[in-house]
Amino acid sequence: MSVLVLLLVSTAAHGLSDEEYSRFPRLFHLDDYDTCLSQPGGLYCVGSFHITPVTPEHPTYELMKEYSEHPSNFNRTVLYRGYCVSSRCGTASETNTSLRFEQCANRWGEKYAFRLSLQKLQYCRSFAQEFARKNTQEPMDEPQKIFLSVVCALLFFNFIGTAYDLLLGDERKKSKHLVSWSLRSNWNRLIATYEDGDPRLSALNPVQGVRVFLMSLTILTHSGVIRGSFYVFNPRFIEEIVKSPLLMLFFNGTTLIQFFLVMSNFLLAYNLLLASKTHELKLKHLPLCILKRIARIAPVYLLVVGYSATWWPYARSGPLWPTLVEAESAVCRKKFWFQAFFINNLVQAEEHCLVQTWFLAVDMQLYILGSALTLYLASRRDIALKVLGALFVSSLLLNAGLAYAFDWQALVYFATPENIRNMYLNVPSFSRLYTSPWGSLPACFIGLFLAHVHFELQEKGLKKRDISFVVNILYQLAPLVLVFWVLSGTWLREFSTRGFVAFYVALERMVFSCFCALILFGMFNGGSNILKEFSAWRGWHAMGRMSLSVLMLHWCVNTIIAHSRLQPSTTTVLDVFADFAATGFYTYLLAIPLTLLVEMPIQRFISGLIL
């Protein structure tokens, strides 16, 4: 695969010869961080500089400006530097650190007739500060103490529950509240397959395989994003590879999230409809539905956000660690209560604490909407499909109208190297459409629609032979169609009129959500293909149940691997896959105790209290 991508990259160069490109100043540079700050008087600064020519006519600068105008290229008129100011400019008399940093950069610029002005100072760190950081034990602040107290309490409850379960053995009746904290009991639940249970629920076994597959794609995509946010030794590779059609499978990531949301809302509605066979469901049950969802998501979610806001910055260090990890940790602390109430995608949406958490906020918001609709329609099943169909069409029109009114775009239009490096900062299309609940309404409604169709057909005794030939053919072709639909973004983004972009925003969600629903429908109703056989493998069950822990952990794990590097990293397809493999391995390893000690016991304990 990497050979094919490199071949595509080699044909995608944007009209610039290697000789011309070699005249550009290096975009990213880092001096030796550890050596600089290990010497008395050492001073290390990181920041960005705007570059201008000293002379009116500067052919290289003009070429840089022209090159930077193409959206798939980095802005070459801004340079990013991490300098050991004390060794590079040891004779400078300036005492102001930012001015000294700027003067030091200009000494380099004079050689090439460039003038550099400090655009943004990220930080300056001295030998004394680094020495104190390494050798002085800082007192814990209140959030750190609270986090450790919560961890200790969780470990204590698990110890008591496990000891209780083991001491009483398997013969005696036990308290379900205490056993919910048993490590042995939760391990058995984690690895169970339930193949001999309710056939209706057994038909949903492929869900776990789909979860693992989608989670793997998420980790892979974020591995590329995290590498792109670091200083890169070979930025031209990124500039050229973003033009490759194959990379659209990763850059057009909005479609991946829609699959999660279709599946989530299907499972929500289907489980409620099954419950309606034995219980009368009304809107008064909505608080109970919300409480169960919070019990399912909040413990792991808040624990990882709490770690990110307190102890994450102490995991490692490096020249870019303060600008990337410490800065994101500060956002987590600042937005903790917005995160806790699942509104982090609506309030200060441009600032990201664990970028993947916007999905959990959207999922919770749509879960509340989906629960209310399903509870309302449970006693009105004769009109449910009409109502949900109308809402689906209305959501498409809403997104198209909003996109046209506010000039919002689909991700394929703004997934540029600069935006990826800055995590889409100040890109309204990302914070107001991509991470918004209204942007994912079509997936919500199609998931609810699918659940009602699936439930009604099962009530009527649908058999595999009853599935029409046309539906079966579409099901077999759906995975291939989805791939081609995502790849089509490479060519469709060439059409950039405001009207077409707004139309594409709605069309993209509609097509992808419908084919996701078709794949799930075929899997759950006896359709057979390689994808279903792969997804239904019992080996995925435990990994699928750890999906929430994996989703929350992988960003921290990946940044700890990538953002502590001491030099700009060479980025290739193989490098991204290496980060993906390492991140996936350590994330699933850490997800085991997080699932067993936090997610499962708290969910079981709260469910036991309210049911």
C-alpha distance (Angstrom), angle and dihedral (degrees) to the residues before:
residue distance angle dihedral
M1 . . .
S2 3.81 . .
V3 3.82 90.1 .
L4 3.81 90.3 53.8
V5 3.81 91.9 48.8
L6 3.80 92.0 48.7
L7 3.80 89.8 49.5
L8 3.79 90.2 53.2
V9 3.79 90.1 46.9
S10 3.78 92.4 52.6
T11 3.80 90.3 57.7
A12 3.81 94.8 45.4
A13 3.81 100.6 67.3
H14 3.75 112.0 136.7
G15 3.82 102.1 -125.6
L16 3.82 97.8 -77.4
S17 3.78 122.8 123.9
D18 3.79 122.2 -135.3
E19 3.80 89.7 -115.8
E20 3.81 92.1 54.9
Y21 3.79 92.3 45.2
S22 3.81 91.6 50.3
R23 3.81 89.6 62.8
F24 3.80 91.2 63.5
P25 3.81 115.1 99.3
R26 3.79 113.2 -111.1
L27 3.80 108.4 -86.3
F28 3.81 96.5 -145.3
H29 3.78 129.7 29.5
L30 3.80 135.7 168.4
D31 3.79 127.3 -173.7
D32 3.80 119.4 -146.3
Y33 3.80 103.3 -69.6
D34 3.80 100.5 -169.2
T35 3.81 95.5 45.4
C36 3.80 92.3 47.8
L37 3.80 95.4 52.1
S38 3.80 95.1 40.8
Q39 3.81 91.0 69.8
P40 3.84 123.9 78.2
G41 3.79 109.2 -105.1
G42 3.80 92.1 22.8
L43 3.81 117.0 153.8
Y44 3.81 123.8 -173.6
C45 3.82 122.0 -172.9
V46 3.79 132.4 -176.3
G47 3.79 124.8 -165.1
S48 3.79 148.2 119.3
F49 3.80 127.9 -96.2
H50 3.77 132.6 -156.0
I51 3.77 109.6 -136.0
T52 3.83 126.7 -146.6
P53 3.82 132.1 168.9
V54 3.79 121.7 -100.3
T55 3.81 91.5 -146.5
P56 3.85 125.5 50.9
E57 3.79 91.8 -121.9
H58 3.76 113.6 52.0
P59 3.84 113.4 153.8
T60 3.80 94.1 -168.2
Y61 3.80 92.7 51.8
E62 3.80 91.9 48.6
L63 3.79 89.3 51.1
M64 3.81 89.9 49.3
K65 3.81 91.3 52.0
E66 3.79 92.4 49.0
Y67 3.80 91.5 47.0
S68 3.82 91.5 49.7
E69 3.80 92.8 55.1
H70 3.80 91.7 73.5
P71 3.84 108.1 89.4
S72 3.81 93.8 -138.7
N73 3.82 90.7 61.4
F74 3.78 131.4 76.0
N75 3.79 118.4 -108.2
R76 3.80 99.8 -99.3
T77 3.82 93.2 -170.3
V78 3.81 88.9 73.9
L79 3.81 118.5 66.4
Y80 3.80 126.6 -164.0
R81 3.77 118.1 -145.3
G82 3.77 140.1 178.7
Y83 3.81 106.7 -170.1
C84 3.76 134.0 -178.0
V85 3.80 90.3 -135.8
S86 3.80 93.7 -175.3
S87 3.82 93.8 60.8
R88 3.81 99.5 32.5
C89 3.79 95.1 47.8
G90 3.77 104.0 17.2
T91 3.81 93.3 147.0
A92 3.82 95.5 54.0
S93 3.81 112.5 122.7
E94 3.82 95.2 -157.2
T95 3.82 112.3 113.5
N96 3.82 98.1 -170.1
T97 3.81 103.8 93.8
S98 3.82 97.2 -147.3
L99 3.82 92.5 48.9
R100 3.79 89.9 45.4
F101 3.80 89.5 51.5
E102 3.80 91.0 50.4
Q103 3.81 92.6 48.0
C104 3.78 89.6 49.9
A105 3.81 91.2 52.8
N106 3.80 90.9 48.6
R107 3.80 91.0 55.6
W108 3.77 86.6 63.1
G109 3.83 92.0 43.2
E110 3.80 93.6 53.8
K111 3.79 90.0 68.4
Y112 3.82 90.2 62.5
A113 3.82 99.4 34.0
F114 3.81 92.1 -106.2
R115 3.79 129.1 136.0
L116 3.80 116.9 -149.5
S117 3.80 124.2 -158.1
L118 3.79 120.1 -170.2
Q119 3.80 107.3 -109.2
K120 3.80 99.2 176.8
L121 3.78 130.5 -0.3
Q122 3.80 108.4 -149.1
Y123 3.79 96.1 -174.6
C124 3.80 145.6 -46.4
R125 3.80 118.6 -142.2
S126 3.80 125.9 -169.4
F127 3.78 132.3 -152.4
A128 3.81 89.8 -107.7
Q129 3.81 92.4 53.5
E130 3.80 92.9 47.8
F131 3.80 91.8 46.2
A132 3.80 90.5 51.2
R133 3.81 91.4 47.2
K134 3.79 92.3 53.6
N135 3.80 100.1 38.4
T136 3.79 106.0 30.5
Q137 3.77 121.9 76.8
E138 3.79 106.0 -136.0
P139 3.81 115.1 -145.3
M140 3.78 113.2 -110.0
D141 3.78 116.4 -106.9
E142 3.80 123.6 -137.6
P143 3.85 97.6 -92.4
Q144 3.81 90.2 51.8
K145 3.81 91.3 49.5
I146 3.81 91.1 48.2
F147 3.81 91.6 50.5
L148 3.82 92.8 50.8
S149 3.81 90.4 46.2
V150 3.81 90.8 53.6
V151 3.82 91.3 48.9
C152 3.81 91.6 49.3
A153 3.82 91.1 48.6
L154 3.81 91.4 51.0
L155 3.81 91.6 49.8
F156 3.81 90.5 48.3
F157 3.82 93.2 51.5
N158 3.81 90.6 48.3
F159 3.81 91.1 49.5
I160 3.82 91.9 51.2
G161 3.81 93.5 45.0
T162 3.80 94.2 46.8
A163 3.81 93.3 46.5
Y164 3.82 90.7 48.7
D165 3.81 91.7 50.4
L166 3.81 94.5 47.5
L167 3.80 96.1 43.9
L168 3.81 94.5 50.9
G169 3.80 93.5 45.1
D170 3.79 125.0 -158.7
E171 3.78 100.7 -61.3
R172 3.80 103.0 65.1
K173 3.79 128.1 73.3
K174 3.79 111.1 -104.9
S175 3.78 138.3 -161.8
K176 3.79 108.2 -97.6
H177 3.81 89.8 -148.6
L178 3.81 93.0 58.6
V179 3.81 94.9 38.9
S180 3.80 89.5 54.1
W181 3.83 85.6 72.3
S182 3.81 93.9 50.5
L183 3.79 113.7 119.0
R184 3.80 90.9 -155.0
S185 3.80 93.2 51.1
N186 3.79 93.1 47.6
W187 3.81 91.9 47.1
N188 3.80 90.0 54.9
R189 3.79 89.7 50.4
L190 3.79 91.7 48.5
I191 3.81 94.9 55.2
A192 3.83 97.4 36.4
T193 3.82 117.3 114.6
Y194 3.85 101.6 -165.5
E195 3.80 90.1 -150.5
D196 3.80 92.0 150.2
G197 3.80 96.0 49.2
D198 3.80 132.9 92.8
P199 3.84 106.3 -23.2
R200 3.80 89.3 -140.9
L201 3.79 90.2 59.9
S202 3.81 93.5 38.4
A203 3.80 87.7 59.4
L204 3.81 87.2 64.5
N205 3.83 93.4 60.6
P206 3.84 92.9 108.6
V207 3.82 88.1 66.7
Q208 3.81 90.9 80.0
G209 3.79 93.1 53.3
V210 3.80 90.9 47.4
R211 3.81 89.3 51.4
V212 3.80 92.2 52.5
F213 3.80 92.0 47.5
L214 3.81 93.5 48.7
M215 3.80 91.5 44.8
S216 3.80 90.2 52.2
L217 3.80 90.5 52.8
T218 3.80 89.3 48.7
I219 3.81 92.3 52.9
L220 3.80 91.0 46.0
T221 3.81 92.3 50.2
H222 3.79 92.6 47.6
S223 3.81 90.5 48.0
G224 3.79 87.6 61.2
V225 3.81 92.6 44.4
I226 3.81 93.0 50.1
R227 3.80 91.3 49.2
G228 3.79 88.8 49.2
S229 3.81 91.8 53.2
F230 3.82 91.5 55.5
Y231 3.80 125.0 76.7
V232 3.80 105.3 -80.5
F233 3.80 124.4 -149.2
N234 3.81 93.5 -155.2
P235 3.84 107.2 34.9
R236 3.80 91.1 163.2
F237 3.79 89.4 69.9
I238 3.80 90.4 58.3
E239 3.81 91.8 44.3
E240 3.77 90.7 54.9
I241 3.78 100.5 37.3
V242 3.82 93.5 56.1
K243 3.81 86.2 68.1
S244 3.80 91.8 57.4
P245 3.84 114.6 107.6
L246 3.81 90.6 -139.2
L247 3.79 91.0 60.6
M248 3.80 88.7 59.7
L249 3.82 85.9 77.5
F250 3.81 86.9 68.5
F251 3.79 104.5 28.9
N252 3.80 92.1 49.9
G253 3.80 87.3 63.4
T254 3.79 95.8 146.1
T255 3.80 88.6 82.9
L256 3.80 91.2 57.7
I257 3.80 91.3 56.1
Q258 3.80 90.8 49.6
F259 3.82 89.6 60.1
F260 3.82 90.1 54.7
L261 3.80 90.9 49.6
V262 3.81 95.1 46.8
M263 3.80 89.2 52.0
S264 3.81 94.1 43.9
N265 3.80 94.1 51.7
F266 3.80 92.1 43.3
L267 3.80 90.9 55.4
L268 3.81 91.4 45.5
A269 3.80 94.8 53.1
Y270 3.80 96.1 38.1
N271 3.80 93.5 52.9
L272 3.80 91.0 48.1
L273 3.80 91.1 49.0
L274 3.80 90.3 51.1
A275 3.81 88.8 50.7
S276 3.81 90.1 50.6
K277 3.83 88.9 67.1
T278 3.81 90.2 69.5
H279 3.82 103.3 21.4
E280 3.77 133.0 44.3
L281 3.80 106.5 -118.5
K282 3.79 121.7 -151.4
L283 3.79 137.1 164.3
K284 3.79 89.1 -96.7
H285 3.82 86.5 74.6
L286 3.82 91.5 63.0
P287 3.85 95.1 95.0
L288 3.81 89.1 53.3
C289 3.82 91.0 51.3
I290 3.80 90.9 49.8
L291 3.81 92.4 47.4
K292 3.81 91.5 52.3
R293 3.80 90.6 50.1
I294 3.79 92.0 49.5
A295 3.81 89.7 49.5
R296 3.80 88.1 52.2
I297 3.81 98.3 49.1
A298 3.81 111.4 18.6
P299 3.85 102.4 68.5
V300 3.81 96.9 58.0
Y301 3.79 92.5 32.4
L302 3.81 95.8 53.1
L303 3.80 94.2 40.2
V304 3.82 92.7 56.2
V305 3.81 92.6 42.3
G306 3.81 87.5 49.2
Y307 3.80 90.8 51.9
S308 3.79 90.2 48.5
A309 3.81 90.9 51.7
T310 3.81 94.6 48.8
W311 3.80 121.2 19.2
W312 3.80 104.6 15.9
P313 3.86 94.4 89.2
Y314 3.81 89.7 58.5
A315 3.81 94.4 57.1
R316 3.83 95.5 88.7
S317 3.81 141.6 -28.1
G318 3.79 141.2 -136.1
P319 3.80 142.4 141.4
L320 3.82 93.8 -72.4
W321 3.80 97.3 32.6
P322 3.84 93.2 95.4
T323 3.82 93.4 48.3
L324 3.80 95.5 46.7
V325 3.80 114.1 23.2
E326 3.81 101.0 23.4
A327 3.80 90.6 45.3
E328 3.82 92.1 50.5
S329 3.80 90.6 46.3
A330 3.81 88.9 55.4
V331 3.81 88.9 53.8
C332 3.82 89.8 51.3
R333 3.78 90.2 53.6
K334 3.81 92.3 45.3
K335 3.82 94.4 47.7
F336 3.80 99.1 34.7
W337 3.82 95.8 117.8
F338 3.80 91.8 44.5
Q339 3.80 86.7 53.4
A340 3.81 91.3 46.5
F341 3.81 92.0 55.5
F342 3.83 92.9 43.0
I343 3.81 95.0 -118.2
N344 3.81 97.6 110.8
N345 3.82 89.6 112.9
L346 3.81 91.0 56.5
V347 3.82 102.8 39.9
Q348 3.82 118.6 57.8
A349 3.79 86.1 -13.5
E350 3.82 92.8 171.3
E351 3.82 91.0 67.9
H352 3.79 114.8 74.1
C353 3.77 129.3 -151.3
L354 3.81 104.7 -177.0
V355 3.77 96.7 -16.2
Q356 3.81 93.9 -136.6
T357 3.82 91.8 64.3
W358 3.80 91.3 80.5
F359 3.79 85.9 74.2
L360 3.81 92.6 56.8
A361 3.81 89.6 49.4
V362 3.81 91.0 51.7
D363 3.79 90.8 44.0
M364 3.81 91.4 53.2
Q365 3.80 93.1 46.1
L366 3.80 92.3 49.4
Y367 3.80 91.0 42.3
I368 3.80 89.6 60.7
L369 3.80 90.5 48.6
G370 3.80 92.7 44.8
S371 3.81 92.5 48.1
A372 3.80 92.2 50.7
L373 3.80 92.1 49.0
T374 3.80 94.2 46.5
L375 3.80 93.3 47.3
Y376 3.79 90.0 49.5
L377 3.81 94.1 46.4
A378 3.82 95.9 42.1
S379 3.80 90.3 89.0
R380 3.81 92.6 36.5
R381 3.78 100.8 52.9
D382 3.79 92.1 144.7
I383 3.82 90.7 70.7
A384 3.82 98.9 29.7
L385 3.82 97.0 99.0
K386 3.79 92.6 46.5
V387 3.81 92.2 50.2
L388 3.81 94.2 46.0
G389 3.80 92.1 45.0
A390 3.80 90.7 52.1
L391 3.81 91.2 47.7
F392 3.81 90.6 49.8
V393 3.81 92.2 53.8
S394 3.81 90.8 43.8
S395 3.82 91.4 52.8
L396 3.81 90.4 53.1
L397 3.79 91.0 51.5
L398 3.81 90.4 45.8
N399 3.80 93.2 54.2
A400 3.79 92.7 44.6
G401 3.81 90.5 50.1
L402 3.80 93.8 47.3
A403 3.80 91.7 46.3
Y404 3.79 91.1 51.7
A405 3.82 94.7 44.2
F406 3.81 96.2 47.8
D407 3.82 98.2 28.9
W408 3.80 92.3 -117.7
Q409 3.79 119.1 167.7
A410 3.78 139.5 -156.8
L411 3.80 116.1 -101.9
V412 3.81 93.2 -101.6
Y413 3.81 89.3 69.4
F414 3.79 98.7 53.0
A415 3.83 104.5 30.2
T416 3.82 91.8 112.2
P417 3.82 127.0 148.9
E418 3.82 92.0 -107.3
N419 3.80 93.5 49.4
I420 3.80 92.5 46.1
R421 3.81 91.4 49.5
N422 3.81 90.5 51.0
M423 3.83 93.7 42.7
Y424 3.82 90.5 -116.5
L425 3.79 92.9 -62.3
N426 3.82 111.8 179.3
V427 3.82 92.0 7.5
P428 3.85 105.0 129.5
S429 3.81 92.1 -167.6
F430 3.81 88.6 64.4
S431 3.81 100.5 42.0
R432 3.82 97.7 35.8
L433 3.81 102.6 35.2
Y434 3.80 113.3 13.5
T435 3.84 95.5 47.3
S436 3.80 96.8 32.0
P437 3.82 126.9 105.8
W438 3.81 92.2 -129.0
G439 3.79 89.9 55.6
S440 3.81 89.4 61.6
L441 3.81 98.5 40.6
P442 3.84 93.0 106.2
A443 3.81 90.9 58.6
C444 3.81 90.1 48.4
F445 3.80 94.5 51.9
I446 3.81 95.5 43.0
G447 3.83 89.3 50.8
L448 3.80 91.0 52.1
F449 3.81 90.5 44.9
L450 3.81 91.2 51.6
A451 3.82 91.5 50.3
H452 3.80 91.9 54.0
V453 3.82 92.3 47.1
H454 3.80 92.0 47.8
F455 3.82 92.6 47.0
E456 3.81 94.7 47.6
L457 3.81 92.5 48.7
Q458 3.79 91.0 50.1
E459 3.79 90.2 49.3
K460 3.80 87.5 55.1
G461 3.82 91.4 50.3
L462 3.80 99.8 -107.4
K463 3.81 113.5 -164.9
K464 3.78 129.0 -163.1
R465 3.79 90.8 -107.6
D466 3.82 89.7 56.4
I467 3.82 93.4 65.7
S468 3.79 107.1 104.1
F469 3.78 120.2 -113.2
V470 3.81 91.7 -119.5
V471 3.81 93.4 52.4
N472 3.80 90.6 48.6
I473 3.81 92.1 51.0
L474 3.80 91.0 49.0
Y475 3.81 89.4 49.2
Q476 3.80 91.5 52.3
L477 3.81 91.6 48.9
A478 3.81 97.2 40.2
P479 3.86 98.4 91.6
L480 3.80 91.1 51.0
V481 3.80 91.6 45.4
L482 3.80 90.2 51.6
V483 3.80 91.5 53.6
F484 3.80 91.9 49.5
W485 3.80 91.1 46.1
V486 3.80 91.7 54.2
L487 3.81 91.0 45.6
S488 3.79 90.4 50.6
G489 3.79 88.0 72.6
T490 3.82 87.2 77.6
W491 3.80 90.8 67.6
L492 3.80 100.5 28.0
R493 3.80 92.2 58.8
E494 3.79 88.1 66.7
F495 3.82 86.1 74.0
S496 3.78 102.5 74.6
T497 3.81 106.3 163.1
R498 3.79 112.5 132.5
G499 3.78 93.4 -117.3
F500 3.80 94.9 49.9
V501 3.81 93.0 46.0
A502 3.82 90.7 52.8
F503 3.81 90.0 47.5
Y504 3.81 90.7 49.6
V505 3.83 91.7 50.9
A506 3.82 88.7 61.1
L507 3.81 96.4 36.2
E508 3.80 93.9 50.8
R509 3.82 93.0 56.6
M510 3.79 93.9 42.2
V511 3.81 97.2 51.7
F512 3.77 96.5 42.4
S513 3.82 95.5 44.1
C514 3.80 92.2 49.3
F515 3.80 93.9 51.1
C516 3.82 90.9 45.4
A517 3.80 87.7 54.5
L518 3.80 90.4 48.2
I519 3.81 91.6 52.7
L520 3.80 91.9 49.9
F521 3.81 92.2 45.2
G522 3.80 91.3 53.1
M523 3.80 93.0 46.7
F524 3.79 93.3 49.8
N525 3.81 96.3 44.7
G526 3.77 104.5 51.5
G527 3.79 101.3 -82.5
S528 3.78 112.2 146.4
N529 3.78 131.6 -153.6
I530 3.79 138.8 128.9
L531 3.80 92.2 -84.5
K532 3.80 92.6 56.2
E533 3.80 93.8 45.6
F534 3.80 89.2 49.6
S535 3.81 93.5 46.9
A536 3.81 95.0 46.1
W537 3.83 94.3 55.2
R538 3.80 107.6 127.4
G539 3.81 90.8 -133.9
W540 3.80 89.7 73.9
H541 3.80 94.8 57.9
A542 3.81 98.5 85.5
M543 3.80 93.0 39.8
G544 3.80 90.3 49.0
R545 3.80 91.7 52.7
M546 3.80 89.1 54.7
S547 3.82 92.6 55.6
L548 3.81 95.2 109.7
S549 3.80 92.5 51.8
V550 3.79 90.8 45.6
L551 3.79 91.9 49.1
M552 3.79 91.6 52.2
L553 3.81 98.1 41.6
H554 3.79 104.6 42.3
W555 3.82 96.8 75.3
C556 3.82 93.1 54.7
V557 3.80 91.9 44.7
N558 3.80 93.2 48.6
T559 3.80 94.1 48.4
I560 3.80 91.7 48.3
I561 3.81 87.8 55.2
A562 3.81 97.6 42.5
H563 3.80 109.5 28.2
S564 3.79 97.4 54.9
R565 3.80 92.6 65.3
L566 3.79 113.7 125.4
Q567 3.80 98.6 -146.0
P568 3.82 136.6 36.4
S569 3.78 105.6 -78.2
T570 3.76 126.9 -125.4
T571 3.79 107.2 -122.0
T572 3.79 123.0 -153.2
V573 3.78 134.3 145.5
L574 3.81 89.9 -95.4
D575 3.82 91.5 50.9
V576 3.80 91.1 53.8
F577 3.81 91.1 48.7
A578 3.81 90.0 48.6
D579 3.81 90.3 54.3
F580 3.81 89.0 45.5
A581 3.81 92.4 52.4
A582 3.81 93.6 47.3
T583 3.80 92.7 44.6
G584 3.80 93.0 47.1
F585 3.81 93.0 49.4
Y586 3.80 96.7 48.8
T587 3.80 93.4 39.3
Y588 3.80 95.3 54.7
L589 3.80 89.1 43.8
L590 3.81 91.3 54.6
A591 3.81 91.9 40.8
I592 3.82 91.3 65.6
P593 3.84 96.6 68.3
L594 3.81 91.9 35.7
T595 3.81 90.6 55.2
L596 3.80 95.6 41.9
L597 3.80 98.5 42.1
V598 3.80 101.7 34.3
E599 3.80 118.2 13.3
M600 3.80 102.7 40.9
P601 3.82 100.5 38.9
I602 3.81 95.6 46.8
Q603 3.80 92.4 45.2
R604 3.81 91.8 49.1
F605 3.80 92.8 44.1
I606 3.82 94.7 51.3
S607 3.82 91.9 42.7
G608 3.80 88.6 52.8
L609 3.79 90.8 52.7
I610 3.80 97.4 49.1
L611 3.81 100.4 37.3
